[in-house]
Amino acid sequence: MSSKTRGAVACAAPLALVAGLLAACGPDDGPVQIDSPSLSAGVQSTCRAFLDDVPRTLADEQSRPVSPDGALGAAWGDPAITLTCGVSVPDDFDKFAFCQETNGVGWFIPDTQLEDESSDVTFTALGYRPIVQVHLPSTYRPDGAAAVPAQLAAAVKANLKLVRPCL
């Protein structure tokens, strides 16, 4: 190997290392934006206790930081699975809507999302207060659609108040 080739290789190695480090700091390392609703101090306190109790790993994905600081939500993986505490009842929920029960917690899922395995899915625990909602990107289906509500059920039951079962 000539000295010119050795020099090129010596320069390329640090550049490859820097490129690798920059790639490791990709979009999944940054905070996930959570839009928190405006809530009373009591509801915020309940949400914070709930968020302190959610698993650090969900559907085999590690938790991620959220933005802004103090957001009433959590995130895992890339693309992000997001959870928001203190949401309103979804517009498409009515008295005829079906809820899927998983580990004792009823979750409302819009019919169109249940039918289309290629779509994102939103789970809403309507029977508890405050109401929590999880958005699961389609890339996690079908396994994540079963794992996510099952893995969150213990935190929901332990921290939120059951007001009416969602059946």
C-alpha positions as CSV (number, residue, x, y, z in Angstrom):
1,M,0.0,0.0,0.0
2,S,1.5,3.4,-1.0
3,S,1.8,6.2,1.5
4,K,-0.8,8.1,-0.4
5,T,-3.3,5.2,-0.1
6,R,-2.5,4.8,3.7
7,G,-3.1,8.6,4.2
8,A,-6.5,8.4,2.4
9,V,-7.5,5.4,4.6
10,A,-6.3,7.1,7.7
11,C,-8.4,10.2,6.9
12,A,-11.5,8.1,5.9
13,A,-11.6,6.2,9.2
14,P,-12.3,9.2,11.4
15,L,-14.8,10.6,8.8
16,A,-16.7,7.2,8.9
17,L,-16.7,7.3,12.7
18,V,-18.1,10.9,12.7
19,A,-20.8,9.9,10.1
20,G,-21.7,6.9,12.2
21,L,-22.1,9.0,15.4
22,L,-24.2,11.5,13.5
23,A,-26.4,8.7,12.2
24,A,-26.8,7.4,15.8
25,C,-28.2,10.8,16.7
26,G,-31.0,10.5,14.1
27,P,-34.6,11.5,14.5
28,D,-35.5,8.7,17.0
29,D,-33.1,10.3,19.6
30,G,-35.0,13.7,19.6
31,P,-38.0,14.5,21.7
32,V,-41.5,13.6,20.4
33,Q,-44.0,16.5,20.3
34,I,-47.0,15.9,22.6
35,D,-49.9,18.3,22.5
36,S,-51.2,18.4,26.0
37,P,-54.7,19.5,26.7
38,S,-55.3,22.3,29.2
39,L,-56.3,20.6,32.5
40,S,-57.0,21.4,36.1
41,A,-54.2,20.9,38.6
42,G,-55.9,17.8,40.1
43,V,-56.2,16.1,36.7
44,Q,-52.6,17.1,35.8
45,S,-51.5,15.5,39.1
46,T,-53.3,12.3,38.2
47,C,-51.9,12.2,34.7
48,R,-48.3,12.7,36.1
49,A,-48.8,9.8,38.5
50,F,-50.1,7.7,35.7
51,L,-47.2,8.7,33.4
52,D,-44.7,7.9,36.1
53,D,-46.1,4.3,36.2
54,V,-46.2,3.5,32.4
55,P,-43.7,0.9,31.2
56,R,-40.3,2.2,30.0
57,T,-40.6,-0.4,27.2
58,L,-43.8,-0.7,25.2
59,A,-44.2,-3.2,22.3
60,D,-40.5,-3.9,22.5
61,E,-39.7,-0.2,22.0
62,Q,-37.8,2.0,24.4
63,S,-39.2,5.2,25.8
64,R,-38.3,8.5,24.2
65,P,-38.2,12.0,25.6
66,V,-41.2,14.2,24.9
67,S,-41.6,17.9,24.2
68,P,-42.5,20.3,25.6
69,D,-41.1,19.6,29.1
70,G,-44.0,18.7,31.3
71,A,-46.1,17.4,28.5
72,L,-48.9,15.0,29.7
73,G,-47.7,12.2,27.5
74,A,-45.2,9.6,26.7
75,A,-43.5,8.1,23.6
76,W,-41.8,4.9,22.6
77,G,-39.9,3.9,19.4
78,D,-39.5,5.3,15.9
79,P,-41.9,6.0,14.4
80,A,-43.2,7.0,17.8
81,I,-46.0,5.3,19.7
82,T,-47.5,8.2,21.6
83,L,-49.7,8.3,24.7
84,T,-51.6,11.4,25.8
85,C,-53.4,11.8,29.2
86,G,-56.4,14.0,29.7
87,V,-57.9,13.9,26.2
88,S,-61.6,14.4,25.3
89,V,-64.0,11.7,24.1
90,P,-63.2,11.0,20.4
91,D,-65.7,12.5,17.9
92,D,-66.5,9.1,16.4
93,F,-67.5,7.5,19.7
94,D,-71.2,7.1,20.3
95,K,-73.4,4.8,22.4
96,F,-73.3,2.1,19.8
97,A,-69.5,2.0,19.6
98,F,-67.6,-1.1,20.5
99,C,-64.8,-1.3,23.0
100,Q,-62.1,-4.0,23.0
101,E,-61.3,-5.2,26.6
102,T,-57.7,-6.0,27.3
103,N,-56.5,-7.1,30.7
104,G,-59.6,-5.5,32.3
105,V,-59.4,-2.1,30.5
106,G,-61.9,-1.2,27.7
107,W,-60.3,0.5,24.7
108,F,-62.3,2.3,22.0
109,I,-60.9,1.8,18.5
110,P,-62.7,3.3,15.5
111,D,-64.2,0.6,13.3
112,T,-62.3,1.7,10.2
113,Q,-59.0,1.3,12.0
114,L,-59.9,-2.2,13.2
115,E,-60.8,-3.3,9.7
116,D,-57.7,-1.8,7.9
117,E,-54.5,-3.5,9.2
118,S,-52.4,-1.1,7.1
119,S,-53.7,2.0,9.0
120,D,-52.5,3.7,12.2
121,V,-54.7,2.9,15.2
122,T,-55.8,5.0,18.1
123,F,-56.8,3.4,21.3
124,T,-58.8,5.4,23.9
125,A,-59.5,4.2,27.4
126,L,-62.9,5.9,27.7
127,G,-64.1,4.4,30.9
128,Y,-61.4,6.0,33.0
129,R,-60.8,9.5,34.1
130,P,-58.8,11.2,33.0
131,I,-59.1,9.7,29.5
132,V,-55.9,8.4,27.9
133,Q,-55.3,7.9,24.3
134,V,-52.5,5.9,22.5
135,H,-51.6,6.4,18.8
136,L,-49.9,3.4,17.3
137,P,-48.3,3.7,13.8
138,S,-49.2,1.0,11.3
139,T,-45.7,-0.3,11.2
140,Y,-46.3,-1.9,14.7
141,R,-49.3,-3.9,13.5
142,P,-50.5,-6.5,14.1
143,D,-48.4,-7.5,17.1
144,G,-48.3,-4.0,18.7
145,A,-52.1,-3.6,18.4
146,A,-52.4,-6.4,21.0
147,A,-49.3,-5.7,23.1
148,V,-49.8,-1.9,23.7
149,P,-53.2,-2.0,25.5
150,A,-52.2,-5.1,27.4
151,Q,-48.9,-3.5,28.6
152,L,-50.6,-0.3,29.6
153,A,-53.6,-1.8,31.5
154,A,-51.9,-2.1,34.9
155,A,-50.9,1.5,34.9
156,V,-54.4,2.6,33.8
157,K,-56.1,0.5,36.5
158,A,-53.7,1.6,39.2
159,N,-53.7,5.3,38.6
160,L,-57.0,6.3,36.8
161,K,-60.5,6.3,38.1
162,L,-62.9,3.8,36.6
163,V,-66.2,5.8,36.0
164,R,-67.9,3.5,33.6
165,P,-66.7,0.4,31.8
166,C,-66.3,0.8,28.1
167,L,-67.9,-2.2,26.7
